Amino acid sequence: MLACAEMKGEGMRFLSTAAALVLSSLALAAVERSGGMVTDASMVELEGVSGSIVVEPGDAAEVEVDWTVTAETAEQLETVTVESREEDGILSVWVDFSEDDVSLDGHAVDFRLRVPADWEGQLDLQQVSGDITCADGGPYDLTAQCVSGDLEVFGVTGDVRLRTVSGGLSFADLPGLREAQVVSGTMQGSVQRLEGHVEVDCVSGTIDLAIPDDLPGRVDVSTMSGGIEIDDGLSGFALEEGVAGFSAGRGTGEPVLSISSLSGEVALRSL
């Protein structure tokens, strides 16, 4: 009987704990606020703080910008707002805080942008803590940068500039790539063709880049205290060691693909 009573007591405590967790989850899910807008602006500037930014194709004739603010408490929710301003064909959207509370704890603002397939405008995306994802791009120009978060961009055919500080950077199918930069993160991408000068660099992170063996123009690779690895499927490269580190290159003229690292590793693979 004593054992049964103990088991019954343990079961009641388990049910109470489970119920508390469910109620807590419901309470957290309820503390959110959503909003959005539609714009015919030719340029959209978006500054996030904590959360995600997702860009995807849209069915509407104009760019759609939606957001959801989530907080742990109703009080925290009231301190976070999404502000916007549109003038001269530029829509600016940013996260604001009341009472000078700019802490990243306890809240998140997730943005979702839906871009028409034929939109040839410009996106300028900035995120402090969180990811930026553009998995199926379009003919627009893109500048995207993260401080702490992953940056993934595929299929954007306009001019593209990508920067991240401590997150990962992944990209492919970007014929208009102009710059890809990481500070202490990991970069993995591919360059199928060159339409102009392209700079790919890192400080203490790693670069894993794939190119076709018949890529026209010049390819320059350099690192000060890191290493350089050239895939056997890539011909014409000469690896040299100098006072300033290691370098490798092939080809002449324009366009130029410049790959550099301060203290990180560079791996060049055959596409």
Summary of the structure (lengths in Angstrom):
residues: 271
radius of gyration: 24.0
end to end distance: 71.5
largest distance: 89.4
contacts: 885
relative contact order: 0.11
helix: 14%
strand: 52%
